């Protein structure tokens, strides 16, 4: 089944739309920063326990357990000076010390890999003593020799402690370096991810805006096409109705030519594949056109023309020129009940040919002479509300596509005059069959 297309929400006002845009921008920013924030948070959580463990004063490494050996030597030394200690207790303490030293000797020969004295030769070198020097001192059993054994064990333990402190400091520095490096890597990767997400969001937003603009152009083109189709359809209906009620051969011939002309206009204006090129992104098809002849075909009972006796040519799209004049004539007829006068003025050094469409209607205030060219604008307070406010905007767009300009003026005698001014120099026509 085809999924249903969601209906568009009604257009919000300016302020809510602006607020919505700000909220969306903030939401997009938070979404883009989310990978960076998560990476930093996860790495911090991952490194925090190890960092706390390294900085805990109670943290030790059991692999270098020289402290326990020192304690055993101290316990043995106490038995040699304690009058209450029995010979059995002294023998037991002596055996424990000698057993640790024997285990260290077996480790040196490879017979006892699980010795307490890891890296014993390095620690002996650091302390300047040897573990085996304690053996005769322990066996002698005198308090003085036991005291010297304690000093040797203390030196070994101090060397081991110094070594472990250095290892711990080095590990802490490595951990700090690792933490900074990984955090920088996370920030860089997160920043890159954020940039990519922002780019994707911006691309999506641009595509949405472009799609919205295209949809608006389609709707605008359809509205203008419907507006421009209404006129030839009305002319066709009137001509066919008049054709049925007349037996005059000349009138019938005129009506038939009118029907053919309006049918041709319908064919031009119903090219659905070119609606945007005809009304929005206009692409004219210019050719050498005689304005004198064009105005002659627009004369009716209410439309009169003043034209020079010789042809006046411009390089423009003839269909666009006809639409321009039809829109200006229709606008004049809507606001005036008298005759519409169209005057064609020849070119001058300052400008090209100019067409003036004059009516005797109420005219326009000076501040509305430009505003009426806005799409959808209609003069307020007028009884003619059937218009869609598209005639003048369409006419100006078509004129500018041919490098002409439409302006409105308030003549001294009243009414409204629309002027279509063409460029001073006519562009050279493009030959249909260029010389090879």
The 8 nearest C-alpha neighbors of each residue, nearest first, counted from 0:
[[1, 2, 3, 4, 5, 6, 7, 8],
 [0, 2, 3, 4, 5, 6, 7, 8],
 [3, 1, 0, 4, 5, 6, 7, 8],
 [2, 4, 5, 1, 0, 6, 7, 8],
 [3, 5, 6, 2, 1, 7, 0, 8],
 [6, 4, 3, 7, 2, 8, 1, 9],
 [5, 7, 4, 8, 3, 9, 10, 2],
 [8, 6, 9, 5, 10, 4, 211, 11],
 [9, 7, 10, 6, 11, 5, 12, 16],
 [8, 10, 11, 7, 6, 12, 16, 15],
 [9, 11, 8, 12, 7, 16, 13, 15],
 [12, 10, 16, 9, 15, 13, 14, 8],
 [11, 13, 14, 15, 16, 10, 17, 9],
 [12, 14, 16, 15, 17, 11, 18, 10],
 [13, 15, 17, 16, 12, 18, 11, 19],
 [16, 14, 18, 17, 12, 13, 19, 11],
 [17, 15, 19, 13, 14, 18, 11, 12],
 [16, 18, 20, 14, 19, 15, 13, 21],
 [19, 17, 15, 21, 20, 16, 22, 14],
 [20, 18, 16, 22, 17, 21, 15, 23],
 [19, 21, 17, 23, 18, 22, 24, 16],
 [22, 20, 24, 18, 19, 23, 25, 17],
 [23, 21, 19, 25, 24, 20, 26, 18],
 [22, 24, 26, 20, 25, 21, 27, 19],
 [23, 25, 27, 21, 22, 26, 20, 28],
 [26, 24, 28, 22, 27, 23, 29, 21],
 [25, 27, 23, 29, 28, 24, 22, 30],
 [26, 28, 30, 24, 25, 29, 23, 31],
 [29, 27, 25, 31, 30, 26, 24, 32],
 [30, 28, 32, 26, 31, 27, 33, 25],
 [29, 31, 27, 33, 28, 32, 26, 34],
 [30, 32, 193, 28, 29, 196, 33, 197],
 [33, 31, 29, 35, 193, 30, 34, 28],
 [32, 34, 30, 36, 35, 31, 29, 37],
 [35, 33, 37, 189, 36, 32, 38, 192],
 [36, 34, 189, 38, 32, 33, 37, 186],
 [37, 35, 33, 39, 38, 34, 40, 32],
 [36, 38, 40, 34, 35, 39, 41, 33],
 [39, 37, 35, 41, 36, 40, 185, 34],
 [38, 40, 42, 36, 37, 41, 43, 35],
 [39, 41, 37, 43, 38, 42, 36, 44],
 [42, 40, 44, 38, 43, 39, 37, 45],
 [43, 41, 45, 39, 44, 40, 38, 46],
 [44, 42, 40, 46, 45, 41, 47, 39],
 [43, 45, 41, 47, 42, 46, 40, 48],
 [46, 44, 42, 43, 47, 41, 48, 49],
 [47, 45, 43, 49, 44, 48, 50, 42],
 [46, 48, 50, 44, 49, 45, 43, 51],
 [49, 47, 51, 50, 46, 52, 45, 44],
 [50, 48, 52, 51, 46, 47, 53, 45],
 [49, 51, 47, 53, 52, 48, 46, 54],
 [52, 50, 48, 54, 49, 53, 55, 47],
 [53, 51, 49, 55, 50, 54, 48, 58],
 [52, 54, 50, 51, 55, 49, 58, 171],
 [53, 55, 51, 52, 56, 50, 58, 171],
 [54, 56, 52, 57, 58, 53, 51, 50],
 [57, 55, 58, 54, 53, 59, 52, 51],
 [58, 56, 55, 59, 54, 52, 53, 60],
 [57, 59, 55, 56, 52, 53, 60, 54],
 [60, 58, 61, 57, 56, 163, 62, 63],
 [59, 61, 62, 63, 58, 64, 163, 167],
 [62, 60, 63, 64, 59, 115, 65, 66],
 [61, 63, 60, 64, 117, 115, 116, 65],
 [62, 64, 61, 117, 65, 116, 60, 159],
 [65, 63, 66, 61, 62, 67, 115, 116],
 [64, 66, 156, 68, 67, 63, 69, 116],
 [67, 65, 69, 64, 68, 156, 70, 63],
 [68, 66, 70, 69, 65, 64, 71, 72],
 [67, 69, 71, 65, 70, 66, 72, 96],
 [70, 68, 66, 72, 152, 67, 71, 73],
 [71, 69, 73, 67, 68, 72, 74, 66],
 [70, 72, 74, 68, 73, 69, 96, 75],
 [71, 73, 75, 69, 74, 70, 149, 76],
 [74, 72, 76, 70, 71, 75, 149, 69],
 [75, 73, 71, 77, 72, 76, 70, 78],
 [74, 76, 92, 72, 78, 73, 77, 93],
 [77, 75, 73, 145, 79, 78, 74, 72],
 [78, 76, 74, 80, 79, 75, 81, 73],
 [79, 77, 81, 75, 80, 76, 84, 89],
 [78, 80, 76, 77, 142, 81, 141, 75],
 [81, 79, 77, 78, 142, 82, 76, 84],
 [80, 82, 78, 83, 84, 77, 79, 76],
 [83, 81, 84, 80, 78, 79, 85, 77],
 [82, 84, 81, 85, 78, 80, 86, 79],
 [85, 83, 81, 78, 82, 88, 86, 89],
 [84, 86, 88, 87, 83, 89, 78, 82],
 [85, 87, 89, 88, 90, 84, 78, 91],
 [88, 86, 90, 85, 89, 91, 84, 92],
 [89, 87, 91, 85, 90, 86, 92, 84],
 [88, 90, 86, 92, 87, 91, 78, 93],
 [89, 91, 93, 87, 88, 92, 94, 86],
 [92, 90, 88, 94, 93, 89, 87, 95],
 [91, 93, 75, 95, 89, 94, 90, 88],
 [94, 92, 90, 96, 91, 95, 75, 89],
 [95, 93, 91, 97, 92, 96, 98, 90],
 [96, 94, 98, 92, 93, 97, 91, 99],
 [97, 95, 93, 99, 98, 94, 71, 72],
 [96, 98, 100, 94, 99, 95, 101, 93],
 [99, 97, 101, 95, 100, 96, 94, 102],
 [100, 98, 102, 96, 97, 101, 103, 95],
 [101, 99, 97, 103, 102, 98, 104, 96],
 [102, 100, 98, 104, 103, 99, 97, 105],
 [101, 103, 105, 99, 100, 104, 114, 98],
 [102, 104, 106, 100, 101, 105, 114, 116],
 [105, 103, 101, 107, 106, 102, 100, 108],
 [106, 104, 110, 111, 102, 108, 107, 103],
 [105, 107, 111, 109, 103, 104, 112, 108],
 [106, 108, 104, 105, 109, 103, 110, 111],
 [109, 107, 105, 106, 110, 104, 111, 103],
 [108, 110, 106, 107, 111, 105, 112, 104],
 [109, 111, 105, 108, 106, 112, 107, 104],
 [112, 110, 106, 105, 113, 109, 114, 102],
 [111, 113, 106, 114, 109, 110, 105, 107],
 [114, 112, 111, 115, 106, 102, 117, 116],
 [113, 115, 116, 112, 103, 102, 106, 111],
 [116, 114, 64, 117, 113, 63, 62, 65],
 [117, 115, 119, 114, 103, 63, 118, 65],
 [116, 118, 119, 63, 115, 62, 114, 64],
 [117, 119, 121, 120, 116, 122, 63, 123],
 [118, 120, 122, 117, 116, 121, 123, 103],
 [121, 119, 123, 122, 118, 124, 129, 125],
 [122, 120, 124, 119, 123, 118, 125, 126],
 [121, 123, 125, 119, 124, 120, 158, 126],
 [124, 122, 120, 126, 128, 129, 125, 121],
 [125, 123, 121, 127, 122, 126, 120, 128],
 [124, 126, 122, 123, 127, 158, 121, 155],
 [125, 127, 123, 128, 124, 154, 158, 155],
 [128, 126, 124, 125, 123, 129, 154, 122],
 [129, 127, 123, 126, 151, 130, 124, 132],
 [130, 128, 123, 131, 132, 127, 133, 151],
 [129, 131, 132, 133, 128, 100, 123, 151],
 [130, 132, 133, 134, 129, 100, 135, 104],
 [133, 131, 130, 129, 134, 135, 136, 128],
 [132, 134, 136, 148, 131, 130, 135, 137],
 [133, 135, 137, 136, 131, 132, 138, 97],
 [136, 134, 138, 137, 133, 139, 132, 131],
 [137, 135, 144, 133, 139, 134, 138, 145],
 [138, 136, 134, 135, 139, 140, 145, 133],
 [137, 139, 135, 140, 136, 134, 93, 141],
 [140, 138, 136, 137, 141, 135, 144, 145],
 [141, 139, 138, 137, 142, 79, 145, 144],
 [140, 142, 144, 143, 139, 145, 79, 136],
 [141, 143, 145, 79, 144, 146, 80, 76],
 [144, 142, 146, 145, 141, 147, 136, 140],
 [145, 143, 136, 147, 146, 141, 142, 148],
 [144, 146, 142, 148, 76, 143, 147, 137],
 [147, 145, 149, 143, 144, 148, 142, 150],
 [148, 146, 144, 150, 149, 145, 151, 143],
 [149, 147, 145, 151, 133, 146, 150, 136],
 [148, 150, 146, 152, 147, 151, 72, 153],
 [151, 149, 153, 147, 148, 152, 154, 146],
 [150, 152, 148, 154, 153, 149, 155, 147],
 [153, 151, 149, 155, 69, 154, 150, 156],
 [154, 152, 150, 156, 151, 155, 157, 149],
 [153, 155, 157, 151, 152, 156, 126, 158],
 [156, 154, 152, 158, 153, 157, 126, 159],
 [155, 157, 153, 159, 65, 158, 154, 66],
 [158, 156, 160, 154, 159, 155, 153, 161],
 [159, 157, 161, 155, 160, 156, 126, 122],
 [160, 158, 156, 162, 157, 161, 122, 163],
 [159, 161, 157, 163, 162, 158, 156, 164],
 [162, 160, 164, 158, 159, 163, 157, 165],
 [161, 163, 159, 165, 160, 164, 158, 166],
 [164, 162, 166, 160, 165, 161, 167, 159],
 [163, 165, 167, 161, 162, 166, 160, 168],
 [166, 164, 168, 162, 163, 167, 169, 161],
 [167, 165, 163, 169, 164, 168, 170, 162],
 [166, 168, 170, 164, 165, 169, 163, 171],
 [169, 167, 171, 165, 170, 166, 164, 172],
 [168, 170, 166, 172, 171, 167, 165, 173],
 [169, 171, 173, 167, 168, 172, 174, 166],
 [172, 170, 174, 168, 169, 173, 167, 175],
 [173, 171, 175, 169, 174, 170, 176, 168],
 [174, 172, 170, 176, 171, 175, 177, 169],
 [173, 175, 177, 171, 172, 176, 178, 170],
 [176, 174, 178, 172, 177, 173, 179, 171],
 [175, 177, 173, 179, 174, 178, 180, 172],
 [178, 176, 174, 180, 175, 179, 181, 173],
 [177, 179, 175, 181, 176, 180, 174, 182],
 [180, 178, 182, 176, 177, 181, 183, 175],
 [181, 179, 177, 183, 182, 178, 176, 184],
 [180, 182, 184, 178, 183, 179, 177, 185],
 [183, 181, 185, 179, 184, 180, 178, 186],
 [184, 182, 186, 180, 185, 181, 187, 179],
 [183, 185, 181, 187, 182, 186, 188, 180],
 [184, 186, 182, 188, 183, 187, 189, 38],
 [187, 185, 189, 183, 184, 188, 190, 182],
 [188, 186, 190, 184, 189, 185, 183, 191],
 [189, 187, 191, 185, 190, 186, 184, 192],
 [188, 190, 35, 192, 186, 191, 187, 34],
 [191, 189, 193, 187, 192, 188, 186, 194],
 [190, 192, 194, 188, 193, 189, 187, 195],
 [193, 191, 189, 195, 190, 194, 188, 196],
 [192, 194, 31, 190, 196, 191, 195, 32],
 [195, 193, 191, 197, 192, 196, 198, 190],
 [194, 196, 198, 192, 193, 197, 199, 191],
 [195, 197, 199, 193, 198, 31, 194, 200],
 [198, 196, 200, 194, 199, 195, 31, 201],
 [197, 199, 195, 201, 196, 200, 202, 194],
 [198, 200, 196, 202, 197, 201, 203, 195],
 [201, 199, 197, 203, 202, 198, 204, 196],
 [202, 200, 204, 198, 203, 199, 197, 205],
 [203, 201, 199, 205, 200, 204, 198, 206],
 [204, 202, 200, 206, 201, 205, 199, 207],
 [203, 205, 201, 207, 206, 202, 200, 208],
 [206, 204, 208, 202, 207, 203, 209, 201],
 [207, 205, 209, 203, 204, 208, 210, 202],
 [206, 208, 210, 204, 205, 209, 211, 203],
 [209, 207, 211, 205, 210, 206, 212, 204],
 [208, 210, 206, 212, 207, 211, 205, 213],
 [209, 211, 207, 213, 212, 208, 206, 214],
 [212, 210, 208, 214, 209, 213, 207, 215],
 [211, 213, 209, 215, 210, 214, 208, 216],
 [214, 212, 216, 210, 215, 211, 209, 217],
 [213, 215, 217, 211, 216, 212, 210, 218],
 [214, 216, 212, 218, 213, 217, 219, 211],
 [217, 215, 213, 219, 214, 218, 220, 212],
 [216, 218, 214, 220, 215, 219, 221, 213],
 [219, 217, 221, 215, 216, 220, 222, 214],
 [218, 220, 216, 222, 217, 221, 215, 223],
 [221, 219, 217, 223, 222, 218, 275, 278],
 [220, 222, 224, 218, 219, 223, 217, 225],
 [223, 221, 219, 225, 220, 224, 218, 226],
 [222, 224, 226, 220, 225, 221, 227, 219],
 [223, 225, 221, 227, 226, 222, 220, 228],
 [224, 226, 228, 222, 223, 227, 221, 229],
 [225, 227, 223, 224, 229, 228, 222, 389],
 [226, 228, 224, 225, 229, 230, 223, 268],
 [229, 227, 225, 230, 226, 231, 224, 232],
 [228, 230, 232, 227, 226, 231, 233, 225],
 [229, 231, 233, 232, 228, 227, 234, 226],
 [232, 230, 234, 261, 233, 229, 228, 235],
 [233, 231, 235, 229, 234, 230, 236, 228],
 [232, 234, 236, 230, 231, 235, 229, 237],
 [233, 235, 231, 237, 232, 236, 238, 230],
 [236, 234, 232, 238, 233, 237, 258, 239],
 [235, 237, 233, 239, 234, 238, 240, 232],
 [238, 236, 240, 234, 235, 239, 241, 233],
 [239, 237, 241, 235, 240, 236, 254, 242],
 [238, 240, 242, 236, 241, 237, 235, 243],
 [239, 241, 237, 238, 243, 242, 236, 244],
 [242, 240, 238, 244, 239, 243, 237, 245],
 [243, 241, 239, 240, 244, 245, 238, 251],
 [242, 244, 240, 241, 245, 239, 246, 238],
 [243, 245, 241, 242, 240, 246, 239, 247],
 [246, 244, 247, 242, 243, 241, 251, 250],
 [245, 247, 248, 244, 251, 250, 242, 243],
 [246, 248, 250, 249, 245, 251, 252, 242],
 [249, 247, 251, 250, 252, 246, 245, 253],
 [250, 248, 252, 251, 247, 253, 254, 246],
 [249, 251, 253, 247, 252, 248, 254, 245],
 [250, 252, 248, 254, 249, 253, 247, 242],
 [251, 253, 249, 255, 250, 254, 248, 256],
 [254, 252, 250, 256, 251, 255, 257, 249],
 [253, 255, 257, 251, 256, 252, 238, 250],
 [254, 256, 258, 252, 257, 253, 251, 259],
 [257, 255, 259, 253, 254, 258, 260, 252],
 [256, 258, 254, 260, 255, 259, 261, 253],
 [259, 257, 255, 261, 260, 256, 235, 262],
 [260, 258, 262, 256, 257, 261, 263, 255],
 [259, 261, 257, 263, 258, 262, 256, 264],
 [260, 262, 264, 258, 231, 263, 259, 257],
 [261, 263, 265, 259, 264, 260, 258, 266],
 [262, 264, 266, 260, 261, 265, 259, 267],
 [265, 263, 261, 267, 262, 266, 268, 260],
 [266, 264, 262, 268, 263, 267, 269, 261],
 [265, 267, 263, 264, 269, 268, 262, 270],
 [268, 266, 264, 265, 269, 270, 263, 318],
 [267, 269, 265, 266, 270, 264, 228, 224],
 [270, 268, 266, 271, 267, 265, 224, 228],
 [269, 271, 272, 273, 268, 267, 274, 266],
 [272, 270, 274, 273, 269, 268, 275, 221],
 [271, 273, 270, 274, 275, 276, 269, 277],
 [274, 272, 276, 271, 275, 270, 277, 269],
 [273, 275, 277, 271, 276, 220, 272, 278],
 [276, 274, 279, 277, 278, 273, 220, 280],
 [275, 277, 281, 280, 273, 282, 274, 278],
 [276, 278, 281, 274, 275, 273, 279, 282],
 [277, 279, 275, 281, 220, 276, 274, 280],
 [280, 278, 275, 281, 276, 220, 277, 216],
 [281, 279, 276, 275, 278, 282, 277, 216],
 [280, 282, 276, 277, 279, 278, 283, 400],
 [281, 283, 276, 277, 280, 284, 400, 278],
 [284, 282, 316, 285, 281, 400, 401, 277],
 [285, 283, 316, 286, 282, 315, 317, 318],
 [286, 284, 316, 315, 283, 314, 287, 317],
 [285, 287, 314, 315, 316, 288, 428, 284],
 [286, 288, 314, 313, 312, 315, 428, 289],
 [289, 287, 312, 313, 286, 314, 290, 317],
 [288, 290, 312, 311, 291, 292, 310, 293],
 [291, 289, 293, 292, 311, 312, 294, 288],
 [292, 290, 289, 294, 293, 310, 311, 306],
 [291, 293, 295, 290, 294, 289, 296, 310],
 [292, 294, 290, 295, 296, 291, 289, 297],
 [295, 293, 297, 296, 291, 292, 290, 298],
 [294, 296, 292, 293, 297, 298, 291, 304],
 [295, 297, 294, 293, 298, 292, 299, 291],
 [298, 296, 294, 295, 299, 293, 302, 325],
 [297, 299, 302, 303, 295, 296, 304, 294],
 [300, 298, 302, 301, 297, 303, 296, 295],
 [299, 301, 302, 298, 303, 338, 339, 297],
 [302, 300, 338, 299, 339, 303, 337, 298],
 [301, 303, 339, 299, 298, 300, 338, 340],
 [302, 304, 340, 298, 341, 339, 301, 299],
 [305, 303, 341, 342, 340, 306, 298, 302],
 [306, 304, 342, 343, 341, 307, 303, 340],
 [305, 307, 343, 342, 304, 291, 308, 344],
 [306, 308, 309, 305, 343, 310, 291, 344],
 [309, 307, 306, 310, 291, 311, 305, 292],
 [308, 310, 307, 311, 291, 306, 289, 345],
 [311, 309, 291, 289, 312, 308, 290, 307],
 [312, 310, 289, 290, 291, 309, 313, 345],
 [313, 311, 289, 288, 290, 310, 287, 314],
 [312, 314, 288, 287, 315, 425, 289, 311],
 [313, 315, 287, 286, 285, 425, 288, 426],
 [316, 314, 285, 286, 401, 313, 317, 287],
 [315, 317, 285, 284, 319, 318, 283, 286],
 [318, 316, 320, 319, 315, 321, 288, 285],
 [319, 317, 321, 320, 316, 322, 264, 267],
 [318, 320, 322, 316, 321, 317, 397, 323],
 [321, 319, 317, 323, 318, 322, 324, 316],
 [320, 322, 318, 324, 319, 323, 325, 317],
 [321, 323, 325, 319, 320, 324, 326, 318],
 [324, 322, 394, 320, 326, 321, 325, 319],
 [323, 325, 327, 321, 326, 322, 328, 320],
 [326, 324, 322, 328, 327, 323, 329, 321],
 [327, 325, 329, 390, 323, 324, 328, 330],
 [326, 328, 324, 330, 325, 329, 331, 323],
 [329, 327, 331, 325, 330, 326, 324, 332],
 [328, 330, 332, 326, 331, 327, 325, 333],
 [329, 331, 327, 333, 328, 332, 326, 334],
 [332, 330, 328, 329, 333, 334, 358, 335],
 [333, 331, 329, 335, 334, 330, 328, 336],
 [332, 334, 330, 331, 335, 329, 383, 336],
 [333, 335, 360, 332, 331, 330, 336, 361],
 [334, 336, 360, 332, 337, 359, 333, 331],
 [335, 337, 332, 338, 334, 360, 333, 359],
 [338, 336, 335, 359, 339, 301, 358, 332],
 [337, 339, 301, 302, 340, 336, 358, 303],
 [340, 338, 302, 358, 357, 301, 303, 337],
 [339, 341, 303, 357, 304, 356, 302, 338],
 [342, 340, 304, 356, 355, 303, 305, 357],
 [341, 343, 305, 355, 304, 354, 306, 344],
 [342, 344, 354, 306, 353, 305, 355, 345],
 [345, 343, 353, 352, 354, 342, 346, 306],
 [344, 346, 352, 343, 347, 353, 311, 351],
 [347, 345, 351, 352, 350, 344, 348, 423],
 [346, 348, 350, 349, 351, 345, 352, 423],
 [349, 347, 350, 346, 423, 351, 424, 352],
 [348, 350, 347, 423, 351, 346, 422, 424],
 [351, 349, 423, 347, 348, 346, 422, 352],
 [350, 352, 423, 346, 422, 421, 347, 353],
 [353, 351, 346, 345, 421, 344, 420, 350],
 [354, 352, 420, 344, 419, 343, 421, 351],
 [353, 355, 343, 419, 418, 342, 344, 420],
 [354, 356, 418, 342, 341, 417, 357, 416],
 [355, 357, 341, 417, 416, 340, 418, 342],
 [358, 356, 416, 340, 415, 339, 355, 341],
 [357, 359, 339, 414, 415, 360, 331, 335],
 [360, 358, 414, 335, 413, 337, 415, 361],
 [359, 361, 335, 414, 334, 362, 358, 415],
 [360, 362, 414, 363, 359, 413, 334, 415],
 [363, 361, 414, 415, 360, 409, 413, 364],
 [362, 364, 367, 365, 368, 361, 415, 409],
 [365, 363, 366, 367, 368, 362, 409, 361],
 [364, 366, 367, 368, 363, 409, 408, 369],
 [365, 367, 364, 368, 369, 370, 363, 371],
 [368, 366, 370, 369, 365, 364, 371, 363],
 [367, 369, 365, 407, 366, 370, 371, 363],
 [370, 368, 367, 371, 372, 366, 407, 373],
 [369, 371, 367, 372, 373, 368, 366, 376],
 [370, 372, 373, 369, 376, 367, 368, 377],
 [371, 373, 392, 370, 391, 369, 374, 376],
 [374, 372, 371, 376, 370, 392, 375, 388],
 [375, 373, 376, 389, 392, 388, 372, 371],
 [374, 376, 388, 387, 389, 373, 377, 392],
 [375, 377, 388, 373, 374, 371, 378, 372],
 [378, 376, 388, 379, 375, 371, 387, 386],
 [377, 379, 381, 380, 376, 371, 367, 363],
 [380, 378, 381, 377, 376, 382, 384, 383],
 [379, 381, 378, 382, 383, 377, 384, 363],
 [380, 382, 383, 379, 378, 384, 377, 334],
 [383, 381, 384, 380, 385, 379, 334, 378],
 [384, 382, 381, 385, 386, 333, 334, 380],
 [383, 385, 386, 382, 381, 377, 387, 378],
 [384, 386, 383, 387, 382, 388, 377, 333],
 [387, 385, 384, 388, 383, 377, 389, 390],
 [386, 388, 389, 375, 385, 377, 376, 390],
 [387, 389, 375, 376, 377, 386, 374, 390],
 [390, 388, 392, 387, 374, 391, 375, 393],
 [391, 389, 326, 393, 392, 388, 394, 330],
 [390, 392, 394, 393, 372, 389, 395, 326],
 [393, 391, 372, 395, 389, 394, 390, 374],
 [394, 392, 396, 390, 391, 395, 389, 397],
 [393, 395, 323, 391, 397, 392, 396, 398],
 [396, 394, 398, 392, 397, 393, 405, 399],
 [397, 395, 393, 399, 398, 394, 392, 400],
 [396, 398, 400, 394, 395, 399, 319, 393],
 [399, 397, 403, 395, 401, 400, 396, 404],
 [400, 398, 402, 403, 401, 396, 397, 404],
 [399, 401, 397, 398, 402, 396, 281, 283],
 [400, 402, 399, 398, 403, 315, 397, 283],
 [403, 401, 399, 400, 398, 422, 404, 421],
 [404, 402, 421, 398, 399, 401, 420, 422],
 [403, 405, 420, 419, 399, 398, 406, 421],
 [406, 404, 419, 418, 395, 420, 417, 398],
 [405, 407, 418, 417, 404, 408, 419, 369],
 [408, 406, 417, 368, 416, 418, 405, 415],
 [407, 409, 416, 415, 410, 417, 406, 368],
 [408, 410, 415, 416, 414, 362, 413, 411],
 [411, 409, 413, 412, 408, 415, 414, 416],
 [410, 412, 413, 409, 414, 408, 415, 416],
 [413, 411, 410, 414, 409, 359, 415, 362],
 [414, 412, 411, 410, 359, 409, 362, 415],
 [415, 413, 359, 362, 360, 361, 358, 409],
 [414, 416, 362, 409, 358, 357, 408, 410],
 [415, 417, 357, 408, 356, 407, 409, 355],
 [418, 416, 407, 356, 355, 406, 408, 357],
 [419, 417, 355, 406, 405, 354, 420, 407],
 [418, 420, 405, 354, 353, 404, 355, 421],
 [419, 421, 353, 404, 403, 418, 352, 405],
 [420, 422, 403, 351, 352, 353, 423, 419],
 [423, 421, 351, 424, 403, 350, 402, 425],
 [422, 424, 351, 350, 421, 425, 349, 346],
 [425, 423, 422, 426, 351, 350, 421, 313],
 [424, 426, 314, 313, 427, 423, 422, 351],
 [427, 425, 314, 428, 424, 313, 422, 429],
 [426, 428, 425, 429, 314, 287, 424, 430],
 [429, 427, 430, 426, 286, 287, 314, 285],
 [428, 430, 431, 427, 286, 433, 432, 426],
 [431, 429, 432, 433, 428, 434, 427, 286],
 [430, 432, 433, 429, 428, 434, 286, 435],
 [431, 433, 430, 434, 435, 429, 428, 286],
 [434, 432, 430, 435, 431, 429, 428, 427],
 [433, 435, 432, 430, 431, 429, 428, 427],
 [434, 433, 432, 430, 431, 429, 428, 427]]
